[in-house]
Amino acid sequence: MVAIVVAGIWTYRIFVRHRKAYPRLKLSHRSNWWDVDDKHRILRVTLDLKNESEVRVCLTKGHTWIQQMKPWPHEVAEKVKAEQKVVEEGEREIRWPLLEETLFDFEGQQELEPQESDELVMEYVLPKTIEQVIVYTYIENEKKPGRNIGWTLSTVVDFKGGLGTGIAPSENQGQSKRKPQGPKKSGKQ
């Protein structure tokens, strides 16, 4: 009887209290770009994934967005000039225009074992008139399906700030709700 109680307490402490049964995924972006001609450049985004948990992470779905920051979108600039609220009610960020989107649907065909790393490479053709973008990634947590809970990461890439590499990538290890869908792509601006 004592052994069963001790085993129960041990199981509670390891798997419930310390949440060792849940995955922890660390995301980071790396970006490079190359000018193709006088009107276009290629942006290459590498999404680094690392399973920092003690359980397997099964990748199900997610997305990466490329959103325009500079030149300032007309709608954003007009609201700032008119001293209107730029961030919508209930949100934390400006709805930057969506330039490109990559949807991930792994269909259970990609997984990371504990402490394993992988990368996803995406390439986008952007007009050279774009000076700065936000690269935003969301990966759904398969242990919490249908709740839009997963891992997010956003990184600012400034094409005028260097020769082919973005601003230092940021990292995110936590979980948050899925970012609201931005406006649909209506063509290059």
VOBA-1610 file (N, C-alpha, C; in pm, whole numbers, padded with zeros to 5 digits, always signed):
BEGIN
Met+00082-00120+00000Met+00000+00000+00000Met+00086+00126+00000Val+00190+00127+00082Val+00278+00243+00091Val+00344+00269-00044Ala+00387+00161-00112Ala+00451+00176-00243Ala+00357+00238-00345Ile+00230+00201-00343Ile+00133+00256-00437Ile+00110+00405-00409Val+00101+00443-00283Val+00084+00583-00246Val+00207+00665-00287Val+00326+00612-00260Val+00450+00682-00298Val+00456+00697-00450Ala+00423+00592-00523Ala+00423+00599-00669Ala+00322+00702-00719Gly+00207+00710-00657Gly+00106+00809-00694Gly+00155+00950-00671Ile+00217+00974-00557Ile+00271+01107-00526Ile+00381+01142-00624Trp+00468+01047-00652Trp+00579+01071-00747Trp+00522+01104-00885Thr+00424+01028-00930Thr+00362+01053-01061Thr+00298+01191-01064Tyr+00226+01227-00959Tyr+00165+01360-00953Tyr+00270+01470-00965Arg+00376+01458-00888Arg+00480+01562-00887Arg+00549+01572-01022Ile+00579+01461-01086Ile+00652+01464-01213Ile+00563+01506-01329Phe+00448+01443-01345Phe+00369+01461-01466Phe+00259+01567-01455Val+00210+01596-01337Val+00103+01695-01324Val+00159+01828-01277Arg+00224+01828-01165Arg+00273+01954-01107Arg+00379+02018-01196His+00471+01938-01249His+00578+01993-01334His+00545+01987-01482Arg+00423+01938-01516Arg+00372+01937-01653Arg+00469+01869-01749Lys+00531+01763-01706Lys+00627+01693-01791Lys+00561+01612-01901Ala+00430+01599-01898Ala+00359+01525-02003Ala+00328+01616-02121Tyr+00356+01748-02109Tyr+00323+01842-02215Tyr+00449+01886-02290Pro+00437+01909-02420Pro+00553+01949-02499Pro+00590+02096-02475Arg+00717+02125-02496Arg+00770+02262-02493Arg+00853+02278-02620Leu+00811+02369-02704Leu+00877+02390-02832Leu+00939+02530-02834Lys+01064+02537-02869Lys+01134+02666-02879Lys+01147+02701-03026Leu+01105+02824-03061Leu+01109+02872-03199Leu+01210+02985-03211Ser+01276+02993-03325Ser+01357+03111-03356Ser+01361+03128-03508His+01375+03252-03551His+01382+03284-03694His+01525+03323-03731Arg+01564+03285-03849Arg+01684+03340-03912Arg+01640+03390-04049Ser+01690+03505-04091Ser+01648+03558-04221Ser+01768+03609-04300Asn+01762+03587-04429Asn+01859+03639-04524Asn+01780+03687-04646Trp+01841+03776-04724Trp+01774+03818-04847Trp+01877+03855-04951Trp+01830+03847-05076Trp+01914+03876-05190Trp+01833+03956-05290Asp+01896+04059-05348Asp+01831+04137-05453Asp+01837+04058-05582Val+01722+04042-05648Val+01715+03968-05774Val+01741+04063-05890Asp+01674+04176-05887Asp+01691+04280-05988Asp+01659+04413-05922Asp+01633+04515-06002Asp+01607+04646-05942Asp+01467+04658-05882Lys+01380+04555-05898Lys+01244+04562-05844Lys+01211+04453-05742His+01290+04347-05734His+01254+04232-05651His+01369+04184-05566Arg+01333+04126-05452Arg+01432+04059-05366Arg+01370+03929-05316Ile+01455+03836-05282Ile+01410+03710-05222Ile+01442+03715-05074Leu+01340+03690-04992Leu+01356+03679-04848Leu+01351+03532-04813Arg+01455+03482-04749Arg+01461+03343-04704Arg+01449+03342-04552Val+01345+03278-04502Val+01321+03269-04359Val+01342+03124-04317Thr+01428+03103-04219Thr+01449+02971-04163Thr+01389+02970-04023Leu+01292+02882-04004Leu+01229+02865-03873Leu+01297+02749-03804Asp+01367+02777-03695Asp+01433+02673-03617Asp+01338+02627-03507Leu+01321+02496-03495Leu+01233+02436-03395Leu+01317+02346-03306Lys+01299+02357-03175Lys+01369+02269-03083Lys+01271+02220-02977Asn+01263+02089-02963Asn+01178+02028-02861Asn+01256+02027-02731Glu+01220+02114-02638Glu+01290+02124-02511Glu+01219+02047-02399Ser+01124+01964-02436Ser+01049+01889-02336Ser+01099+01745-02329Glu+01034+01669-02244Glu+01070+01528-02227Glu+00972+01436-02298Val+00886+01496-02382Val+00790+01417-02460Val+00803+01454-02607Arg+00756+01367-02693Arg+00759+01389-02836Arg+00662+01502-02873Val+00703+01587-02967Val+00616+01691-03021Val+00576+01648-03161Cys+00446+01635-03182Cys+00393+01602-03314Cys+00343+01732-03376Leu+00405+01776-03486Leu+00365+01900-03551Leu+00241+01873-03634Thr+00138+01954-03614Thr+00012+01934-03687Thr-00010+02043-03791Lys-00023+02168-03745Lys-00046+02277-03839Lys+00002+02409-03781Gly+00005+02509-03867Gly+00048+02643-03828Gly+00061+02729-03952His+00127+02842-03935His+00149+02931-04049His+00262+03029-04021Thr+00314+03086-04129Thr+00408+03199-04120Thr+00353+03309-04209Trp+00349+03430-04154Trp+00304+03546-04228Trp+00421+03642-04248Ile+00421+03710-04362Ile+00509+03823-04386Ile+00417+03944-04394Gln+00437+04040-04302Gln+00350+04157-04293Gln+00433+04284-04313Gln+00377+04378-04386Gln+00446+04504-04417Gln+00443+04601-04300Met+00561+04653-04266Met+00569+04762-04168Met+00607+04892-04238Lys+00714+04890-04318Lys+00759+05010-04390Lys+00773+04977-04537Pro+00734+05070-04625Pro+00679+05200-04591Pro+00548+05183-04514Trp+00523+05280-04428Trp+00406+05271-04341Trp+00281+05253-04425Pro+00200+05155-04393Pro+00073+05137-04465Pro-00014+05260-04451His-00082+05295-04558His-00163+05417-04563His-00262+05424-04447Glu-00334+05312-04419Glu-00436+05312-04312Glu-00373+05343-04175Val-00256+05286-04150Val-00188+05307-04022Val-00141+05451-04012Ala-00078+05501-04118Ala-00027+05638-04117Ala-00140+05740-04098Glu-00254+05717-04163Glu-00367+05809-04150Glu-00423+05811-04008Lys-00431+05694-03945Lys-00481+05689-03807Lys-00385+05759-03712Val-00256+05742-03734Val-00157+05809-03648Val-00167+05960-03665Lys-00175+06006-03789Lys-00187+06150-03816Lys-00313+06209-03752Ala-00423+06134-03757Ala-00550+06181-03701Ala-00559+06155-03551Glu-00451+06103-03492Glu-00444+06071-03350Glu-00557+05976-03309Gln-00588+05881-03398Gln-00687+05778-03369Gln-00617+05655-03313Lys-00697+05569-03253Lys-00644+05445-03198Lys-00599+05353-03313Val-00474+05308-03306Val-00417+05225-03412Val-00434+05077-03381Val-00425+05041-03254Val-00443+04902-03212Val-00590+04881-03180Glu-00651+04783-03247Glu-00795+04757-03230Glu-00827+04710-03088Glu-00951+04733-03046Glu-00999+04691-02914Glu-00982+04540-02896Gly-00926+04500-02784Gly-00906+04358-02755Gly-00782+04298-02817Glu-00704+04377-02888Glu-00581+04329-02951Glu-00461+04400-02889Arg-00344+04347-02919Arg-00221+04405-02863Arg-00128+04461-02970Glu-00158+04432-03095Glu-00069+04473-03203Glu-00148+04539-03315Ile-00078+04617-03395Ile-00137+04677-03514Ile-00161+04567-03616Arg-00270+04576-03688Arg-00298+04480-03797Arg-00221+04526-03921Trp-00098+04479-03931Trp-00014+04514-04045Trp-00063+04439-04168Pro-00053+04499-04287Pro-00100+04432-04409Pro-00022+04302-04435Leu-00096+04200-04475Leu-00038+04070-04504Leu+00015+04069-04648Leu+00145+04043-04662Leu+00206+04036-04794Leu+00211+03893-04846Glu+00251+03801-04761Glu+00267+03660-04799Glu+00227+03572-04682Glu+00188+03448-04712Glu+00150+03354-04608Glu+00191+03213-04650Thr+00247+03138-04557Thr+00276+02997-04577Thr+00198+02920-04472Leu+00113+02829-04517Leu+00035+02746-04425Leu+00106+02612-04407Phe+00111+02564-04282Phe+00170+02434-04253Phe+00057+02337-04222Asp+00056+02224-04288Asp-00036+02115-04254Asp+00047+01987-04261Phe+00106+01953-04148Phe+00200+01842-04142Phe+00129+01706-04145Glu-00002+01706-04118Glu-00083+01584-04118Glu-00019+01473-04035Gly+00045+01512-03924Gly+00105+01414-03834Gly+00229+01347-03891Gln+00285+01402-03999Gln+00399+01339-04064Gln+00533+01396-04019Gln+00531+01491-03924Gln+00656+01548-03876Gln+00651+01556-03724Glu+00754+01504-03661Glu+00761+01506-03515Glu+00903+01528-03470Leu+00914+01578-03349Leu+01044+01602-03287Leu+01051+01524-03157Glu+01149+01439-03146Glu+01171+01365-03023Glu+01230+01460-02918Pro+01229+01424-02791Pro+01286+01512-02687Pro+01429+01555-02721Gln+01452+01685-02708Gln+01580+01752-02733Gln+01621+01752-02880Glu+01533+01712-02970Glu+01563+01711-03114Glu+01531+01847-03174Ser+01606+01884-03279Ser+01587+02010-03349Ser+01557+01985-03496Asp+01492+02081-03559Asp+01466+02075-03702Asp+01450+02218-03751Glu+01443+02233-03881Glu+01421+02366-03938Glu+01326+02356-04056Leu+01253+02463-04077Leu+01165+02478-04193Leu+01213+02601-04268Val+01235+02586-04397Val+01283+02696-04479Val+01172+02743-04571Met+01152+02874-04575Met+01050+02935-04660Met+01114+03049-04737Glu+01074+03065-04862Glu+01127+03175-04943Glu+01013+03254-05004Tyr+01033+03386-05008Tyr+00930+03477-05056Tyr+00994+03577-05152Val+00923+03612-05258Val+00966+03718-05349Val+00888+03842-05310Leu+00962+03947-05276Leu+00900+04073-05230Leu+00948+04188-05318Pro+00866+04290-05334Pro+00912+04409-05406Pro+01018+04483-05323Lys+01114+04540-05390Lys+01221+04613-05319Lys+01171+04742-05257Thr+01048+04782-05287Thr+00992+04902-05223Thr+00961+04875-05076Ile+00949+04749-05038Ile+00924+04713-04898Ile+01056+04728-04822Glu+01055+04809-04717Glu+01177+04837-04640Glu+01186+04755-04512Gln+01071+04718-04454Gln+01071+04647-04326Gln+00946+04560-04316Val+00964+04437-04266Val+00852+04344-04250Val+00857+04280-04112Ile+00742+04224-04073Ile+00734+04138-03955Ile+00718+03996-04007Val+00801+03907-03957Val+00786+03765-03985Val+00720+03705-03861Tyr+00598+03653-03879Tyr+00521+03600-03767Tyr+00494+03453-03792Thr+00521+03367-03692Thr+00496+03224-03703Thr+00411+03175-03588Tyr+00320+03085-03619Tyr+00235+03018-03520Tyr+00239+02869-03550Ile+00268+02787-03447Ile+00263+02641-03456Ile+00164+02593-03350Glu+00064+02515-03392Glu-00038+02467-03299Glu+00017+02358-03208Asn-00027+02359-03081Asn+00009+02255-02985Asn-00089+02139-03002Glu-00040+02026-03051Glu-00128+01912-03079Glu-00187+01851-02953Lys-00132+01881-02837Lys-00188+01831-02711Lys-00311+01910-02667Lys-00335+02025-02733Lys-00449+02111-02699Lys-00525+02148-02827Pro-00575+02047-02900Pro-00637+02074-03031Pro-00767+02153-03020Gly-00792+02232-03125Gly-00917+02306-03134Gly-00926+02427-03044Arg-00822+02454-02966Arg-00826+02568-02873Arg-00739+02683-02922Asn-00677+02668-03038Asn-00588+02769-03094Asn-00479+02810-02996Ile-00425+02710-02926Ile-00314+02734-02835Ile-00190+02670-02895Gly-00082+02744-02895Gly+00042+02692-02952Gly+00157+02785-02924Trp+00254+02781-03011Trp+00375+02861-02994Trp+00379+02968-03102Thr+00416+03090-03063Thr+00422+03201-03157Thr+00559+03267-03151Leu+00591+03334-03258Leu+00717+03408-03267Leu+00701+03517-03371Ser+00745+03638-03341Ser+00750+03742-03443Ser+00886+03809-03439Thr+00936+03837-03558Thr+01068+03896-03575Thr+01057+04007-03678Val+01120+04120-03653Val+01123+04230-03748Val+01247+04216-03835Val+01227+04227-03967Val+01338+04223-04063Val+01343+04359-04131Asp+01457+04425-04119Asp+01478+04558-04177Asp+01573+04545-04295Phe+01522+04562-04417Phe+01604+04544-04536Phe+01706+04656-04554Lys+01683+04770-04490Lys+01777+04882-04500Lys+01883+04876-04390Gly+01867+04784-04295Gly+01954+04780-04177Gly+02079+04696-04191Gly+02107+04640-04307Gly+02226+04557-04318Gly+02236+04495-04455Leu+02332+04407-04469Leu+02355+04342-04597Leu+02312+04196-04589Gly+02185+04172-04609Gly+02140+04036-04624Gly+02102+03961-04498Thr+02108+04024-04382Thr+02062+03955-04261Thr+01968+04047-04185Gly+01873+03988-04117Gly+01772+04065-04046Gly+01820+04112-03911Ile+01736+04191-03846Ile+01760+04232-03709Ile+01771+04106-03626Ala+01849+04110-03521Ala+01872+03992-03438Ala+01743+03918-03410Pro+01740+03787-03441Pro+01615+03712-03421Pro+01577+03704-03275Ser+01448+03701-03251Ser+01397+03684-03115Ser+01359+03538-03095Glu+01340+03499-02972Glu+01302+03362-02941Glu+01180+03363-02852Asn+01099+03260-02865Asn+00979+03249-02782Asn+00965+03105-02740Gln+00951+03082-02611Gln+00939+02947-02560Gln+00802+02922-02501Gly+00722+03023-02490Gly+00594+03008-02421Gly+00482+02971-02515Gln+00364+02974-02462Gln+00245+02945-02540Gln+00154+03065-02532Ser+00082+03088-02638Ser-00015+03196-02637Ser-00126+03161-02735Lys-00229+03243-02735Lys-00338+03219-02828Lys-00295+03261-02967Arg-00359+03200-03065Arg-00329+03230-03204Arg-00359+03377-03233Lys-00271+03439-03308Lys-00286+03579-03345Lys-00405+03594-03439Pro-00485+03700-03422Pro-00600+03719-03510Pro-00556+03730-03655Gln-00638+03679-03744Gln-00608+03683-03888Gln-00604+03828-03934Gly-00499+03866-04003Gly-00487+04000-04058Gly-00571+04013-04183Pro-00570+04131-04242Pro-00647+04150-04365Pro-00594+04058-04474Lys-00682+04012-04560Lys-00642+03923-04669Lys-00551+03996-04766Lys-00461+03919-04826Lys-00365+03973-04922Lys-00441+04030-05041Ser-00417+04157-05069Ser-00489+04221-05180Ser-00391+04269-05286Gly-00276+04207-05292Gly-00175+04249-05388Gly-00062+04321-05321Lys+00045+04332-05392Lys+00165+04398-05339Lys+00142+04548-05334Gln+00195+04612-05228Gln+00179+04757-05216Gln+00312+04823-05237
//
